[in-house]
Amino acid sequence: MELHQLRYLVAVADLGSFTAAAARLHVSQSGVSAQIAKLEHEVGHRLLDRRGRTVSATAAGHEVLPHARAALASIATIDAVSDELSGVVRGSLRLGTVIGCTVPGYLAGFAAFRRAHPGVSVSVVESNSDLLIDDLAAGRLDVALVAHTDPLPDEVTGLTVIREPVAVVVPVGHPWAARDSVACAELVDVTVLSLPPGTGVRSALASTCAVARVDVTPAVAAHSPDSVLALVELGSGVGVLTAAMAVERDALAAIPVTDSVETSLSLAVGSTPSAAARAMTAALANELLPAQ
């Protein structure tokens, strides 16, 4: 039994596909299949059920997988301790960010990390925050910049970068532009442009409107704040984002939504961050929170 066999097993179980696991591991699909078959022969049990459209763990696989994950985590910990004793940060890092991230300081922090630790290979994933949080909790990501309204799960530790209510964004000539606030009920009869479900803004909007007993479903769910802002400037509707997302758009005004639930943007890590993860977190925090 070899460690790479356990790594292949965990990847296939997590992704439900030999093809996807091979792509993630940068090896051939036949190599993954052969090594898992060899592992199954050694343990004397089928660990994966290959009969369905997706590959799933068998009963024996469910028994073995927690031990495989623990073994891989132990090796990762030993590597991290060794690097720390040597004063070296190396290896690989999986970084997640919200789609279309334009937060000031993020790219500067990323660049500072790359200059300080050129030996670390970094893969970057952009996704909705709920998926990023799930990946952090499951150990599939090391560090992520996520937006959320609910507390982060116990397996994830977060440092809040921004906390603010959602806001309606309109052109400066719009009748609402001079208002102090806009109620959820007023959004029912207008075309609302926002972000997709699974984002902090969308979650805060849904929670705020639920308290107000109003159902507001955006007509357009764009994948980045910039897309929403551009559509608002073109007169396609009113945006629901946060004021910070519209701060550099002089042609737009941001008005708080009445009694809005706040959405938080947090720099988050998993429960056992590696030396590389801690270094990335420090580099990003230094730029995102310069006063900290």
N, C-alpha and C positions, 0 to 999 in steps of 0.2 A: 504494500500500500504506500503510495507516494502523495506528497502534498498537492501536486498539480492535479491528481485525480480527484481529490476532495474539492479543489477549486472549480474544476469542471462540473462536478456534481451539483454544487451549490448554484453555479451560474445557470445551468439548465433548469433546475428546480425553480429558481427565481423568475426566469424569463419564459418558461414553458415551451422552449424551443431549442433544439440543437443548433439550428442556423443562427438564431439570435445570440446564443451563448458563444458560438465560435467567433462571431463578429465582435462581440465585446472583448473577448480574450485574445483577439488577433491571432487565431490559429485556424487550421482547416476544420471543417465540420467532420470529416472522416476521422481526424485525429481525436476530436472530442468523443465521438461515438466509440472509437476503439478503446480509449482509455477508461471510459465509464464501463464498457463491457468487461474489461480486465478487472476493474474494481469489483463489479458485481460477481465475477467468478471467484475472486479472492475472499469475499465475505460470504459467498454461498447463497445469496438472495438477490432477486430482482429489486432494484432500488427505484427504478423509474418505469412508469406505465406509458408505453409508446403508442397505444392503440387509438387514442382520441386525436382530435384536431390539434390539441395542445398536449405537451408532455407534462405529466404530473407524478408526484411521488407515490410510490406504493406504500403499504402499511410498514414494510421494512424500511423504506426510504424515510418515512416520517420519524422512525426511531433513530436512524443514523444521522439525519441532517443536523440536529442540534449539536451533536458531537463534532461533526465536520466543521460547522461554523465556529465552535469553540476552539478547535485546533488551529484553524486559520487565524482567528483573532489572537491566539497566544503567540503565534509566529510573528504577526504584525507588531505585537507589543514588544517582543524580544528585539525585533529590528529597530523599533523606535528607541528603546532603552540604549541599545548599542550606539545608535547615532547620537543620542544625547550625551553619552559618556565621551564620545569622540568630538563633540561640538560640531557635528555635521548635520545639516538638514538636506535630505535627499529622498529619492523614491518618486512616488506619484501622488497626485492629489486630484480629487474629483470635486469641482466647484460648481454649485448651482446658483442661478440667478433668476429673478422674475423676468418674464419676457419683455424685451424692449427696455431694459434697465437704463435709465438716464440719470440716476442719482449722482449728484456732484461728489467727487471723491472716489467713486468705485473704481474707475479705470486708473486713476492715479495710484490707488492702493495696490491694484493688481500689478501695475508696472513696477512699483517699488519692491514688491515681493520677487518679481522675476529678476530684477537687478541684484537683489541680495542673495537669491537662491537659484542660480541658473541650472543647478543639477536636478531640480525637481521638475518632472513633467506634469503639466496641468491639463486636464480635460474639462471643458466647460459645457454645462447643460443649461439651456433656457427652458423653463416650463412654468405652469401655473403653480402658485405657492402651495396648494394642498398636496400636489404630487411631490414637490421638493421636500416638504416636511415629512411625508411618508418615507421618502428615500433616505433622508437623514436618520430617521428613527430606525430604519432597517439596516443602516450601515452601507447603503449604496452610494451615498455622498458623504464627503468629509466636512465641507463648509458650504453654507448657502445664505444668500440674501433673500429673505422671505417676507411677505406681507400677510398679516393675520389679524383676526379680531378675537378669536378664542385663545386661551393660554396654550403655549406649546406643550407637546406631550412630555412626559417625564424623561424620556430618552434623549431629549434635545434641550440644549442650553442656549438661550438667546440674549443678545445685548441689543436693546432697543435703540435704533438710530433716529427714527421719526415716529411720533404718535400724533395723529390729527384726525379730525372729523372729515367726512366726505363733503364735497361741495358741488354745486351746480356751476358749470362753466358756460358762459354765453358771450357773444360779441359785445363790445363796449357800448354799442348803440341799442342793445336789447332792452326792453322795458324792465327786466329784472336786474339789470347791471348795477343800479344804484341801491338795490335792496340790501337790508341787513341779513336776511335769511329767506330761504324758500322751504315751504312745507312739503312733505312727501305727497300729500293729496294733490298738490299743484302739478306734480309730475305725471299724473294719470292721463291727462289730455294733451300731452306734448310728446314729440318724438325724442326718446331718450337714447343717448349713445354712451356706452360704458365699456367695461372690460368683461371678459368671460367669467362664468361660474368657476370657483376655485381660486379666485384672486381676492386679496384683502378688501379692495374697494367694493367688489360685487357682494361680498359677504356682509360688509358694513351697511351697504344700501339695503340688502334684504332684511337684516336685523332691525334697522331703523324703521323701515316701512312696516314690518310685522308688528312692532310696538304701536305704531300709529294705525294699525288695522287697515293698511292700504296695500294693494298689490300693484307693484310697479315692475314691469318686465321690459328691459331695454329692447328697442327695435333693432339695434346694431350692437354686437359685442366684438369690438376690435381687439387685436392681440397686443397692442401697445398704446400707451398714453398718447404718444405723438400722433398716431393715426386718429384717435378720437379728437384731439385738438385740431388737427387739420380739417376734419369733417365739420367741426363746429364753425371754424373760420369760413368754410364754404357754404354755411347756412343749411346744413343737413339735419340739424336738430340741436338739442341742448346736451352738453356732456355732463356726466357724473363721474368725477375723479376726486382728487384732493387738491387743495389750493397750491401745494408745493409743486404739483405736476404741471401747473399752468403759469408758474411764476415768471417765466421768461417770455411769455406771449403778451406783448403790449396791446395787441388788438383784442384781447379777451379779458373778461372779468370773472372772478371766482367768488361765489356767494355760498356761505355755509348752509347745509341742510339743517332744518330745525331739529333740535334734540338728536343729532346724529350720534350713532355708535362710532367710537373711534377705531381706526385701523392703524396697526403698528407695522413698521418696517424694521425687521430685526436681522442682525448678523448672528447666524446660528451654527452650532457645531453638534456633532453626535456625542454620545456618552463617554467615549474613550478616544479623544482626538490624538492624532499622531503629532510628532514634532513639526511636520510640514503643515498640518492643519492649524496648529497653534501659531505658527509663524505667519501663515496667510491671514488668520483672524486678527493678529496684532497689526499687520500691515494695512489691512482694510480699515480697522478701527481707528488707526492713526489718522487716516484721511477722512473717514466718514464722521468721526468725532474728534476733531483736532484739539478740543479743549479738555478732553478726558485725560 
